[in-house]
Amino acid sequence: MHTNTDKVVADFFRYERDELRFSVIKVMAAAAHASKSIEYEEKRLLEIFIQSTELSSAKRKEAYEIFQKGIAINEINLPAENSWILKKYFLEMAILTTWADRRVEKAEEDFLAQLSKHLGFNEDDLENSLIAIEGFVLEHWEQLEYLQNKQDYQLVSDHFLKRIAKIAEKNQGRLQREIQESGELSQLLNKSKTNELTDEEKEQMRRHLIELLKTVPTLVIISLPQKFLTLPMLLKVLPKSVFEKGKG
């Protein structure tokens, strides 16, 4: 786009890029106002996003004004012909904004459901995006300075594990079959029934169980937080029936 000798074409794509970035800012503004109050963390997230753009001074000023006043979903330029991945990006930026203060209120949940529907997504699409964002936040908790709070960490952790447990419950038949077909995992499960596993074996089992979760269609395209998912957590979110039949 930027090396095209046709200035009209180059300017068109540059304009489209800036308009899309501005649409993201509007989505963040709408999400921030869903709870009727703008939190410090939401403002900080907007500042970080704007710093990553090449918006003009006038556009930046307009962006801050929109963020302060708020905007309705139907006022945001989100053309129906936009690609699936781009609309997913809009949705997940909204989710990240609502999670900025480490809690999602009922009004914010309603907003996300409304935005998801407006973008043409179903409930499963929204749930998958919530899992993706929560997993990202948990995996990078230490790098996100404004999230340094044990109570907040526990809150996000609980939300995330409940979502994973719900998905695992829906797919327990598939998970049982996968365990039965996995020789090494079955051996480790059988051994753990009568003997204490070594630290190395526990780590092997943890990795196997993460790979097991990745066989579920919903989790195929989501990057599960590797460091966060400890063995005790995995054993907690997976249905007990999966292990009973897998060990048999």
C-alpha positions in Angstrom: 0.0 0.0 0.0 2.7 2.5 1.0 5.0 1.8 -2.0 2.3 2.2 -4.6 3.3 4.9 -7.1 -0.3 6.0 -7.6 -0.8 8.6 -4.9 -4.6 8.4 -5.1 -4.5 4.7 -4.3 -1.9 5.1 -1.5 -3.9 8.0 0.1 -7.1 5.9 -0.1 -5.6 3.0 1.9 -3.9 5.3 4.4 -7.3 7.0 4.9 -9.0 3.6 5.4 -6.4 2.5 7.9 -6.8 5.7 9.9 -10.6 5.4 9.8 -10.4 1.8 11.1 -8.2 2.9 14.0 -10.6 5.7 14.7 -13.5 3.2 14.7 -11.6 1.2 17.3 -11.3 4.3 19.5 -15.1 4.7 19.2 -15.6 1.1 20.2 -13.4 1.6 23.3 -15.3 4.8 24.2 -18.7 3.0 23.9 -17.3 0.2 26.1 -15.9 2.5 28.7 -19.2 4.3 29.1 -21.2 1.1 29.4 -20.9 1.2 33.2 -21.8 4.9 33.2 -18.4 5.9 34.6 -14.9 6.0 33.0 -12.2 4.3 35.1 -8.6 5.4 35.2 -7.4 2.1 33.7 -9.8 2.6 30.7 -8.3 6.0 30.1 -4.8 4.6 30.3 -5.7 1.9 27.8 -7.0 4.5 25.4 -3.8 6.5 25.7 -1.6 3.5 25.0 -3.7 2.7 21.9 -3.6 6.3 20.6 0.2 6.4 21.1 0.5 3.3 18.8 -1.4 5.1 16.0 -0.3 7.8 13.6 -3.4 9.9 14.0 -3.1 13.6 13.4 -3.3 16.1 16.3 -6.8 17.1 15.3 -7.9 13.4 15.1 -6.3 12.7 18.5 -8.1 15.7 20.1 -11.4 14.4 18.5 -10.7 10.9 19.9 -10.3 12.2 23.5 -13.5 14.2 23.1 -15.5 11.2 21.9 -14.0 9.1 24.8 -15.1 11.7 27.3 -18.6 12.1 25.9 -19.2 8.5 24.9 -20.9 7.2 21.8 -23.7 4.8 20.8 -23.0 1.6 19.0 -25.1 2.6 16.0 -23.0 5.7 15.6 -19.8 3.8 15.1 -18.7 3.1 11.5 -18.7 -0.7 11.4 -19.5 -1.7 7.8 -21.2 -5.0 7.4 -18.7 -6.0 4.7 -15.7 -5.9 7.1 -13.9 -9.1 7.5 -14.6 -11.6 10.3 -11.2 -11.1 11.8 -11.5 -7.3 11.8 -14.9 -7.5 13.5 -13.5 -9.9 16.1 -10.8 -7.3 16.7 -13.4 -4.7 17.4 -15.2 -7.0 19.8 -12.1 -8.0 21.7 -10.9 -4.4 22.0 -14.3 -3.7 23.7 -13.8 -6.7 26.0 -10.3 -5.6 26.9 -11.6 -2.1 27.7 -14.3 -3.5 30.0 -11.7 -5.7 31.7 -9.3 -2.8 32.2 -10.5 -2.2 35.8 -10.5 -6.0 36.4 -14.2 -6.4 36.8 -17.1 -6.6 34.4 -20.4 -5.3 35.6 -23.8 -6.4 34.4 -24.2 -3.2 32.3 -20.9 -4.0 30.6 -22.0 -7.6 30.0 -25.2 -6.3 28.4 -23.2 -3.9 26.2 -20.8 -6.7 25.0 -23.8 -8.9 24.1 -25.3 -6.0 22.2 -22.1 -5.1 20.4 -21.5 -8.8 19.6 -25.0 -9.1 18.0 -24.5 -5.8 16.1 -21.3 -7.3 14.6 -23.1 -10.4 13.6 -21.7 -12.8 16.2 -23.6 -15.4 18.2 -23.3 -16.2 21.9 -20.5 -18.8 21.3 -18.4 -16.2 19.4 -18.7 -13.8 22.3 -17.8 -16.5 24.9 -14.8 -17.5 22.8 -13.6 -13.9 22.7 -14.1 -13.5 26.5 -12.0 -16.6 27.0 -9.3 -15.3 24.7 -9.0 -11.9 26.4 -9.1 -13.3 30.0 -6.5 -15.9 29.1 -4.3 -13.2 27.6 -4.6 -11.0 30.7 -3.8 -13.9 33.0 -0.8 -15.0 31.0 0.7 -11.5 30.9 -0.4 -10.3 34.4 3.1 -9.5 35.5 3.8 -7.4 32.4 0.6 -5.4 32.8 1.7 -3.0 35.5 -1.8 -1.7 36.3 -3.1 -5.2 37.1 -0.8 -5.9 40.1 -3.4 -6.9 42.6 -3.9 -10.4 44.1 -7.6 -9.9 44.6 -8.1 -8.8 41.0 -6.0 -11.7 39.8 -8.2 -14.1 41.7 -11.4 -12.6 40.2 -10.2 -12.8 36.6 -8.8 -16.3 37.3 -12.2 -17.5 38.6 -14.0 -16.2 35.6 -11.6 -17.8 33.2 -11.6 -21.2 34.9 -15.4 -21.3 35.0 -15.6 -20.7 31.3 -13.0 -23.4 30.6 -14.9 -25.8 32.9 -18.1 -25.2 31.1 -16.5 -25.9 27.7 -14.9 -29.1 29.0 -18.2 -30.3 30.4 -19.9 -29.8 27.1 -17.1 -31.8 25.4 -16.4 -34.5 28.0 -17.2 -37.3 25.5 -14.5 -36.1 23.1 -12.0 -35.6 26.0 -12.6 -39.2 27.2 -11.9 -40.6 23.8 -8.7 -38.5 23.5 -7.4 -39.7 26.9 -8.1 -43.3 25.9 -6.2 -42.8 22.7 -3.2 -41.1 24.3 -0.9 -43.8 25.6 1.4 -41.7 27.7 -1.3 -39.6 29.3 -3.3 -42.8 30.2 -0.1 -44.3 31.7 0.5 -41.2 33.8 -3.1 -41.1 35.0 -3.0 -44.8 35.9 0.3 -44.3 37.8 -1.1 -41.3 39.7 -3.9 -43.5 41.0 -1.5 -45.5 43.2 1.8 -43.6 43.2 3.1 -40.1 43.7 4.3 -38.7 40.4 7.7 -37.1 40.1 7.9 -33.4 39.3 8.9 -34.2 35.8 5.9 -36.5 35.4 3.6 -33.9 36.8 4.9 -31.4 34.2 4.4 -34.0 31.5 0.8 -34.5 32.6 0.2 -30.8 32.7 1.4 -30.4 29.1 -0.6 -33.4 28.0 -3.8 -32.0 29.6 -3.3 -28.6 27.9 -2.9 -30.4 24.6 -6.1 -32.4 25.5 -8.0 -29.1 25.9 -6.8 -28.0 22.6 -8.6 -30.8 20.9 -11.9 -29.1 21.7 -13.0 -27.1 18.6 -13.8 -24.0 20.7 -10.2 -23.9 22.1 -8.4 -24.7 18.8 -8.0 -21.0 17.8 -7.6 -19.7 21.3 -4.1 -19.4 22.8 -4.5 -21.0 26.3 -2.4 -19.3 29.0 0.4 -21.9 29.4 2.1 -20.6 32.5 -1.2 -19.9 34.3 -2.8 -23.4 33.8 -1.2 -25.4 36.6 -1.8 -29.1 37.0 -4.2 -28.6 40.0 -6.2 -26.1 37.9 -6.4 -28.4 35.0 -7.6 -31.3 37.2 -10.2 -29.0 38.6 -11.7 -27.7 35.4 -11.8 -31.1 33.6 -14.9 -33.2 34.5 -14.1 -36.1 36.9 -15.9 -38.5 34.6 -13.2 -37.9 32.0 -10.5 -39.3 34.3 -12.6 -42.1 35.6 -13.1 -43.5 32.2 -9.7 -42.6 31.0 -8.1 -44.6 33.7 -10.2 -47.6 33.2 
